[in-house]
Structure formats: structure tokens, C-alpha cells
Amino acid sequence: MKKTTGMDRAATSKWRPATRAVRAGTWRSEHGETSEAMYLTSGYTYDDAQTVADRFAGEADGMTYSRLQNPTVAMLEERIAMMEGAEAARAQTSGMAAMTASLLCQLSVGDHCVAARAAFGSCRWLVDHLLPRFGIETTVIDSADNAAWEAAIRPNTKVFFFETPANPTLDIVDLEHVCGLARAHGITTVVDNAFAGPTLQRPMEFGADVVAYSATKIMDGQGRVLAGAICGSEEWITETLMPFQRNTGPTLSAFNAWVVMKGLETLNLRAQRQSANAVALGEFLEPRVTAAGGRMLHPGLASHPRHEMALKQMDATGPIFAFDLGTQTRAFALLDALELIDISNNIGDAKSLMCHPASTTHANMGEDGRAEMGVTDGLLRINVGLEDVADLAEDMDQALKSAGL
Ligand SMILES: *Cc1c(COP(=O)(O)O)cnc(C)c1O
């Protein structure tokens, strides 16, 4: 008999990654639809009163309310878990909902969290402003310094929180070392894997406990919906995350889940091609940027201090890199001269997009915060898309010339 459900782990766990990306989690209705069904329902009905009582008591499987379960969202969650190699995953309304839930579900007053200095602006806001308001101590360190992680550990340290590669400076964290250190001290690692995605990097293979995502980025990959996800052990998801999630409600909509699920089917193809395009465009830009006195921040190029480590941890280095032109005037001149590449602060999209982090994604950190993180006034971040890289290089070439570089 043909398999009608990709929810059967006994069958799906034998599948190789490419098969998981298109079939894991597929849960067909009695109609046998090829494309996963979109269940736009908030509630469910029951044949009798005992059925619903059993479900609420946790004694029977089945849906009760879409803040807690929805078939379309469940399909996405199973697919993400299978692609990540995680026991379980839960979808969230956005990447920031995922980061907030990952931290607040497990930290309490008196606990301590060590976080990476280089991070997405809102992730730093959680660490610098939100957690301290609830009496949770935080220490921010240089995540590329292995010794700094160990030095920051206190008796009450409960969580390590970091991104790799980090937004927007492309710092690479030594996953094996940092996750191993955390394990040895009973600390839970929460890794924001938005820049890589599960086809390029699976932090759990290096000992990470929790992997959190902005699925808005390369998972959707076509700039359509906001979404997030959290992966972990079955026990952590059920006992630590779910009490927080079911009662606070950062639950993804069925529509957005369906869009992201379709994105996952092509994720590896897009991530590989966009990574290759990013390396090719980086190689084109590097001599021009350095000749102008600037600096490349690209884990796919040999000039990156952790290039070898990035290649060891990742299947490819991803679509995003940054470069520093020295001044905001030069950075703005280049952005304004672009004809093909769009000015946009989104990433992971099939379209090439470029932004100036200091005045956009990292504007609310203040000058001192940016200086500490290396977000300089001349820094530009690019998401390299699926266009022909020769067209991207031509656009950069004319824009550099018209910016006088
Ligand atoms: C975009 C991003 C987020 C936030 O995700 P949203 O879906 O926009 O809420 C978190 N972390 C990183 C590294 C990101 O790039």
C-alpha cells in the first residue's frame, strides 16, 4: 500500500535529506491531494463529549484548537524537524517570536544567559533590554572567541544564545566547542540558524540543544510571509516550550505554514545556488573593495578568519555577506546607484537585496552598541539571489564606478 502520511517516523527517518524536504510531514486527507491541504480553521468539532474530554485530558490524540494544533502547521513542523534532524519542532509567528519563546520559556529570575555580541538587532534587544527586566542576568561576549564563552560561565548560567553566521558581520561560532562546553556545564544552547537554514547547517549535529529560526528568510525564500520555528528534543519541546507557547500564543497561521512548507521543497536547490552566486559575486567584489580601502566579511572567501571552520560546519556558506566601504557616504552612493539589486533589509529572498545595517536593522542599538558589534557606518549587507551572477556583477560594477570606487 502507498504511504499516505509523511508523519510516520518509522518510514520517514530512513529517507535521505532531499526526500525529506519534499515529503516529510505530508499528511494526506481522504481525498489524496498531491499538494498539502491548507486547513484554515481555528476550531474543531467532536462526535461526542467524551472524545473532547479525553483530548483535553491529554489521553487521546487529536486537535482541539488551532493555537495548540493545526494539521497544516503540524505538517510544516514535522518537515522542519525531519530536515533539522530534531526530535520535534514547533512553528512560531515570526523569527522574533521564536527567539523570544526559546528564551522566556526556560529562563527565570536569577538565571544567567550568555549571548553573542554580534547578532540581529532585535535579538540583542531581547538580551540587553527584555531579559534584564525580568531579573535574568545577561553577559554579551565576542562569539568568535572560544575562551570568552568559558570565562562568562557562572553557577547560575542556564542558556548560551547565538547566531552563526551572525547578522550582519558574518561572525562564525565554533559550534562543536561552544555546544560541547555548554553540555559539560549543563547549559542549554539556543542557536539562531536563520542565516544558514537546515540544508546548509544543522547545529544539532555539533551538539546544539535548541535551534531557532526565522523561517521568513531562506525557508520561505521568496519574501512572502513571516514565520518562525523552534526545534529541540521531544522532552524539551513538550515540557519546556509548550507550556509557554500554548498559554502565550505565538502560533503560526495555517496559511503562512503552507507557504513556508512549499518553500522547503526547493530550499536546498535555492540555498546551494544562492551560496554559489554569493561566492562568485564576493570574488568579483573583493579586489574592488580592498582597492578602495574597504574590507570583505564573507565566510565563503579565504579572507574570512573562520573560512575553514565555516566550510567544516556548513554544506555551503549561504547567500549573505557584508563589506565595508569605510564611510556612510560611500555606502549610500553605492546603494543609490544600483539598478538591478534592490535596496531592502530582507534576506533569504530569491531576489538580490542590499541594505545599510547601521541605519536600518541595527539603527536602534545606538552608536556604542554598533561600534562594539563591528557594525560600522560603511558596512553594507547583501543577500545574493537567484539571478544570473553576471548580471549582478555588472550592476555592482556600474554602481561602484558611479559611486567613484
Ligand atoms: C530576520 C532575523 C530574525 C528575526 O526574524 P523575523 O522573522 O523577522 O521575526 C532573527 N534572527 C536573525 C539572524 C534574523 O536574520
Ligand as a Chemical Component Dictionary entry (heavy atoms), coordinates in Angstrom:
data_LIG
# 
_chem_comp.id                   LIG 
_chem_comp.type                 NON-POLYMER 
_chem_comp.pdbx_formal_charge   0 
_chem_comp.three_letter_code    LIG 
# 
loop_
_chem_comp_atom.comp_id 
_chem_comp_atom.atom_id 
_chem_comp_atom.alt_atom_id 
_chem_comp_atom.type_symbol 
_chem_comp_atom.charge 
_chem_comp_atom.model_Cartn_x 
_chem_comp_atom.model_Cartn_y 
_chem_comp_atom.model_Cartn_z 
_chem_comp_atom.pdbx_ordinal 
LIG C1 C1 C 0 15.440 38.163 10.479 1  
LIG C2 C2 C 0 16.128 37.534 11.627 2  
LIG C3 C3 C 0 15.446 37.324 12.827 3  
LIG C4 C4 C 0 14.010 37.772 13.026 4  
LIG O1 O1 O 0 13.114 37.098 12.207 5  
LIG P1 P1 P 0 11.654 37.670 11.819 6  
LIG O2 O2 O 0 11.037 36.561 11.066 7  
LIG O3 O3 O 0 11.888 38.914 11.027 8  
LIG O4 O4 O 0 10.963 37.975 13.112 9  
LIG C5 C5 C 0 16.123 36.717 13.856 10 
LIG N1 N1 N 0 17.416 36.334 13.724 11 
LIG C6 C6 C 0 18.104 36.531 12.586 12 
LIG C7 C7 C 0 19.524 36.091 12.492 13 
LIG C8 C8 C 0 17.488 37.132 11.501 14 
LIG O5 O5 O 0 18.181 37.335 10.378 15 
# 
loop_
_chem_comp_bond.comp_id 
_chem_comp_bond.atom_id_1 
_chem_comp_bond.atom_id_2 
_chem_comp_bond.value_order 
_chem_comp_bond.pdbx_ordinal 
LIG C1 C2 SING 1  
LIG C2 C3 SING 2  
LIG C2 C8 DOUB 3  
LIG C3 C4 SING 4  
LIG C3 C5 DOUB 5  
LIG C4 O1 SING 6  
LIG O1 P1 SING 7  
LIG P1 O2 DOUB 8  
LIG P1 O3 SING 9  
LIG P1 O4 SING 10 
LIG C5 N1 SING 11 
LIG N1 C6 DOUB 12 
LIG C6 C7 SING 13 
LIG C6 C8 SING 14 
LIG C8 O5 SING 15 
# 
